[in-house]
Amino acid sequence: MIEITLPDGSVRSYDNNITAIDVAKDISEGFARNVISAKFNDKTIETSTTLTTNGNLVLYTWRDTEGKQAFWHSSAHILAQALEELYPGVKLSIGPAIENGFYYDIDLGDRSISDKDFKTIEDKMLEIARGKHEFKIKSVSKADALSLYKEQGNEYKVELIENLQDGDITFCDHSTFTDLCRGGHIPNTGIVKAVKILSVAGAYWRGDENNKQLTRVYGTSFPKQKELKEYLELLEEAKKRDHRKLGKQLELFTFSQKVGQGLPLWLPKGAALRARLEDFLKKAQQKAGYEMVVTPHIGQKELYVTSGHYAKYGEDSFQPIKTPKEDEEFLLKPMNCPHHCEIYNAKPFSYKELPKRYAEFGTVYRYEQSGELHGLTRVRGFTQDDAHIFCTPDQLDTEFKEVIDLVLYVFGSLGFENFTAQVSLRDPDNPDKYIGKDHLWDKAEQAIINAAKDKGLNFVIETGEAAFYGPKLDFMVKDALGRQWQLGTIQVDYTLPERFDLTYKGSDNELHRPVMIHRAPFGSMERFVAILLEHTGGNFPLWLMPEQAIILSISEKYEKYAEKVLNLLENDEIRALIDNRNETMGKKIREAEMNKIPYMIIVGENEESENKISVRKHGGEDLGMINVKDFSEIVEKEINKTLKQFKV
């Protein structure tokens, strides 16, 4: 007999050689029909895998992330078989599951795939799927595995196998197809009911531009056609909300090849938007006791060697800047924290003066690979809403919780209501990834977990996601399309204070080491604006909009009245402009709608004679003819719904 422990803690006893799907059937026949993947003792297995020892079993359905990953991994195998049958002689390399789908990298030789071929590939995949072929894992010796792929002339699989240990090599079979694979599949191909090839792209073998460029075929699949339809509709909506498209349309930012890849240029409207975001956070920070500081864009290389950033970010940073002085090197700063440590070090502190809270909108630089650059979400120069709190160990809990309050205030003011918190801890199996002493890491990790519990946050724990110098609390936000983004972050750091020899004089008149909290509610201004653009579709909260209203004059006769209305609005601090172009009213309204302007104010003979304005909301709602003061009150009321004062 063996004992199987389920996620709810219950233990069930079975005869030896029971399978994962047998356990699922023992729980419920209905549940078993939905089980598509499993994990035993933290190792991904097939649902048909025989269990021979005691252990912990987790069973997954399509609703689980792990279930989806198995589903899409299996779909990648179906894609590979379809490509082999459609393009005889194709060489397969790798085909993993990714977020919302899968891809397969292939060497087509002198052939190519275009969107005209997508339907043919989809049809072939569905034909294979309908065969309800079982996925079967088998062990293969290294010699036999190498022999198979050498005979096929597939140098990609040969290279992969050469880096594997004999005894750890497995193949996956289904139908007439076999592929090198570690495992983790759905029971059979028939579960896949809907597929879509999304795109093709070039991809260097193993991501190395010195290697041959392969063809990467992207796809997605679902257990129901209805779910695929909903997903494709979501993709279309995402295209409309693409921040790169909206940023250009709304004249917020641009890029220039002459300036350089990944270095955004903020246009006047975008710069004003950023300034409002900065002012919003500065006001809240001032109430919370932060002091603004400014640090240079460069620092001596030794500064980042001391902090550990050079060892961790050196390859991803711009190369050192040499000066006329021999052996003098500077770096574009990859992080603001080393500079803030030196600000703290500028004078001695007593425990009575702590905490010190230094904040800065500091621009940092990382040399991201050109293929990874993406609009504002992945750039080479970005501005962090950075702050570092230096406090005593006794103050850590209170300070950390107050930062959580600030992050929640930011999210609430900008309409991010659906989020979870992620406690990111170090990976105990990879200690070389981190700096600092184990006992200090233990203290920092526990401090974050305690604070998250005390604040009642909905949080998960992720091992291996910590920063190299300390654990952190990341806020994972879901946008209007259900996509998850990592935005605000708070980190506890005992390591940098040691590296920079930071001290304060305690009540015992001895020198002690402060604790450092890193925090950035926005993360980076660039990425935050990109996510906010896509979340809102460009319809920002009213308090943040570049223009809150546009005055549309029916003809030139009413331009003076339009200017009078503009002055009244500006007196009430409403951002507005006049469109007095010689265009039809219909065209002016359409363009105002496209530019996401919240209110259109129409002025003509009736409005001037009654000293009023006609107001139309973005989206078409007509508010009728009202006086300017009433309109100002409408705007103020709407702003106050989202933009509340930060309370300490």
Beta strands, then each sheet from edge to edge (+ up, - down):
strand 1: 2-5
strand 2: 11-14
strand 3: 18-19
strand 4: 35-40
strand 5: 43-45
strand 6: 50-51
strand 7: 55-61
strand 8: 91-92
strand 9: 97-98
strand 10: 101-107
strand 11: 136-139
strand 12: 170-174
strand 13: 177-180
strand 14: 194-204
strand 15: 213-222
strand 16: 253-254
strand 17: 265-266
strand 18: 291-292
strand 19: 298-300
strand 20: 321-322
strand 21: 329-332
strand 22: 356-365
strand 23: 381-391
strand 24: 419-425
strand 25: 459-463
strand 26: 472-478
strand 27: 484-493
strand 28: 504-505
strand 29: 511-512
strand 30: 515-520
strand 31: 549-553
strand 32: 576-579
strand 33: 599-603
strand 34: 613-617
strand 35: 622-626
sheet 1: 2+ 1- 7- 4+ 5-
sheet 2: 3+ 6-
sheet 3: 8+ 10- 9+
sheet 4: 8+ 10- 15+ 14-
sheet 5: 11+ 12- 13+
sheet 6: 16+ 17-
sheet 7: 18+ 22+ 23- 30+ 27- 26+ 24- 25-
sheet 8: 19+ 21- 20+
sheet 9: 28+ 29-
sheet 10: 32+ 31+ 33+ 34- 35+
end
